[in-house]
Amino acid sequence: MKTIIDNLDLDYPELFKRPADNDLELKEKVRDILQMVKTKGDEALKALTKKYDGLDVDLLEINSHVIANSQQKVQASLKKSINQAAKNIEMFHSIQKLRNIEVETMPGVRCKLIYRPLKRVGLYVPGGTAPLISTVLMLGIPAKVAGCSELIVCTPPPIHPSILYACSLINAKVFTVGGAQAIAAMAFGTETIPKVDKIFGPGNRFVTEAKMQVAALGIPIDIPAGPSELLVIADNSAKPQFIAADLLSQAEHGTDSQVILISTDNNIITQTLTEIEQQIKTLPRKGIAMKTIENSYAIKVANIERAFEISNMYAPEHLILAVSNPEELERKIENAGSVFIGNYTPESAGDYASGTNHTLPTSGFAKNWSGVSLLSFTKTITFQTLTPDGLTNLGTTIVELAEAEQLTAHANAVKIRLSNLKNDDYDDN
C-alpha cells in the first residue's frame, strides 16, 4: 500500500485515474464481443462461454423446475440469512415508492407526472470467483417492488444453487451466460435471451465497458458499476483493526479493485498497515487482496477538512467515516456512492443486509451518478390538460415563444383553436 504525505499542491492524478482506466485493448475486445453476439446470437454466446468460462453449454436458460428445487441444495442457515437480507432490502426500497403528482400551473392548465415501471429488465449477476447472492437481491427486489413484470438474470456458469434460490425469490428467468457477452445478449436479444428495456448490475472491467458501449448505442443502463472501491476517512478515534478489515473486504473483490485510507494520524496509518499484513495472511483470496493493496494508497493529511476535499475529488463507491463525530461531518460529503457512519458500521452491512442498495457508481462516477434505487426501475410520463379557459389564458404566451423561434406551425396550432373558441362563443361549464 503506497503511503503519501499530503500537501495542498497534490492533485493525485494517478490515484484518480483508477487501476483499470484507458485500456484500449479491452475496449476493442469488448467491441468485438458485442458485434459477435449481435450478429450470431446464441451461437456466439455458446462459443464465448467455452472460450472464457471453459464450459460447453447446450441450454442457455435454466429450467424453472431447477430454480424452484434449488432451495433443497441450500443450507437452512444460509436460506434464513438470504431471507432476512431480502426482507430488509424490500423494506428500505418499499418506502421509496413514488407518488404521482398533479398541479394546476395556472387557471385551466393542469399538469401530471405519472410513474410507470419498466416492463422487462436485465439483471447482471457477477460470478466466476464468487457467487454474488446479494446482487440478485439488490437488483431483483427493487425491480419487483417497482412492478417490473419480467426479470431476466444473466450470470456466468457454473451457477451456484444459492444464486438460483435467490432468483426463485424474485421469480426471475435465469440464463447461464456471463461477461460482456451477457450484456450484449440483453442489449440486442438472441434466439433465447430476450432484449430488455434496461440493463442493471455490477461487474468486472469487461462488463462495465460493455455496458458503457451499449449505452452509447442508446440502450439504457443503471450506472457505470465496475471494480469495487472503498475510501476510509479516519481520525485518532478510529480502530486500525476495523479499518484493515474493511479495506481487505473490498480488496478481495478483484485485482482491479482499489482501497484508500485517509487519516489525520500517522499512528492510525502505521497500525492499520500492520493489521493488513496480519489479517491478509488468513484470507482464502489472499492473492487477489495483495494485488489490490499494491494499487492502493494511505494518505496522511493535516486536518479533516483536507481529508474530505480529497475524498470528494476521488468520489468513492463506498465511504467509511471512522471519526469521532461522524454525524456532524456528513454535510461535508459531496460525492460518494454509499456512506458508512462510525466505527461499528462495516461496509459489509451495506453489501448484504442493512437494506440499502450495493449497486453503486465507481471510477469517480459518484460525482454525477446515483446508486440503484426504486427510481431506477421506473420511467415517468407527463400529462397536460387545457380547458378552453386554460388555452385562452396561456395561448398568447405559447404563440409569442413559437414565433420567436420561427416555428409558425407551432403558433398556428394555438391560433386556430383560439379563433375557433371566439367563433363558437364557447361555454366552459
ZILIN-V428818 format. One line per field, one symbol per residue. ss: DSSP state (h for helix, s for strand, l for the rest). phi: phi as a letter, one per 20 degrees, with the letter a starting at -180 (. if undefined). A space follows every 10 residues. Layout:
ss->???
phi->???
//
This chain:
ss->lsssslllll llhhhhhlll lllhhhhhhh hhhhhhhhhh lhhhhhhhhh hhhlllllll sllhhhhhhh hhhllhhhhh hhhhhhhhhh hhhhllllll ssssssllss ssssssslls ssssslllll llhhhhhhhh hhhhhhllls ssssslllll hhhhhhhhhh llssssllhh hhhhhhhhll lllllllsss llllhhhhhh hhhhhhllll slllllllss sssslllllh hhhhhhhhhh hllllllsss sssllhhhhh hhhhhhhhhh lllllhhhhh hhhhllssss lllhhhhhhh hhhhlsssss sslllhhhhh hhlllsssss slllllhhhh hhllllllll llllhhhlll lllhhhhsss sssssslhhh hhhhhhhhhh hhhhlllhhh hhhhhhhhhh hhhhlllll
phi->.fdcefcfef dlfffffmfd flefffgfff gffgffffed lggfffffff fedmcededf eegfffffef ffddggffff ffffffffff ffeffegeef cbbefagncd cccdecffed dddedgcmea fegffgffef ffffffofeb ddddbfefef gffffffffd leedcebcmg fffffffdnc fdeffdeadc perfffffff ffffffenef cfbfddgfbb cddcdfefdg ffggfffffe fffafefbcc ddcecfffff ffffffgfff feegegffff ffgfedccce dfbfffgfff gffflffccd decfcfffeg ffedcafbdc dnfdcfggff fcbfpfeeec fclnfffbcd ffbfgfdccd cdcbcdfgff fffegffffg ffffemdffg fffegfffff fffelfdee
//
